[in-house]
């Protein structure tokens, strides 16, 4: 994905990971927080080790 103002494309290897769907279990703020946490865990599970630490630090 490129910004509209960017015209140059740099090719590189990319890995696309499609995780299992996350279904809501209810409604409300608590449900949103639970889904967010489950999504973070799912995405982090596919990250290389060097990026897992960056993800933890950027969330604080």
C-alpha positions as CSV (number, residue, x, y, z in Angstrom):
1,X,0.0,0.0,0.0
2,X,1.4,3.3,-1.0
3,X,0.4,6.9,-0.1
4,X,-1.2,8.8,-3.0
5,X,1.9,11.0,-3.3
6,X,4.4,8.2,-3.6
7,X,5.3,7.2,-7.2
8,X,8.2,4.8,-6.8
9,X,7.6,1.2,-6.0
10,X,10.3,-0.9,-4.2
11,X,9.8,-4.6,-4.8
12,X,10.5,-6.9,-1.9
13,X,9.4,-10.2,-0.6
14,X,6.2,-10.0,1.5
15,X,4.5,-12.7,3.6
16,X,0.7,-12.4,3.9
17,X,-0.7,-14.3,6.8
18,X,-4.5,-14.9,7.0
19,X,-5.6,-15.9,10.5
20,X,-8.8,-17.6,11.7
21,X,-11.7,-15.3,12.0
22,X,-12.4,-13.7,15.4
23,X,-16.1,-13.8,16.3
24,X,-17.7,-11.4,18.8
25,X,-19.0,-13.0,21.9
26,X,-21.3,-10.2,23.0
27,X,-21.8,-6.5,23.0
28,X,-20.3,-3.6,24.9
29,X,-16.9,-2.2,25.8
30,X,-15.7,-5.3,27.5
31,X,-16.3,-7.3,24.3
32,X,-14.4,-4.7,22.2
33,X,-11.4,-4.9,24.6
34,X,-11.5,-8.8,24.5
35,X,-11.6,-8.8,20.7
36,X,-8.8,-6.3,20.5
37,X,-6.6,-8.4,22.8
38,X,-7.4,-11.6,20.8
39,X,-6.6,-9.8,17.5
40,X,-3.2,-8.5,18.9
41,X,-2.3,-12.1,20.1
42,X,-3.3,-13.5,16.7
43,X,-1.2,-11.0,14.7
44,X,1.8,-11.2,17.1
45,X,1.8,-15.0,16.7
46,X,2.9,-14.7,13.1
47,X,5.5,-11.9,13.6
48,X,9.2,-12.7,13.6
49,X,10.8,-12.5,17.1
50,X,12.5,-9.2,16.4
51,X,9.2,-7.5,15.7
52,X,7.3,-9.0,18.6
53,X,9.4,-6.9,21.0
54,X,8.6,-3.8,19.0
55,X,4.9,-4.5,19.0
56,X,5.0,-4.8,22.8
57,X,6.9,-1.6,23.3
58,X,4.7,0.5,20.9
59,X,1.5,-0.5,22.8
60,X,2.7,1.0,26.1
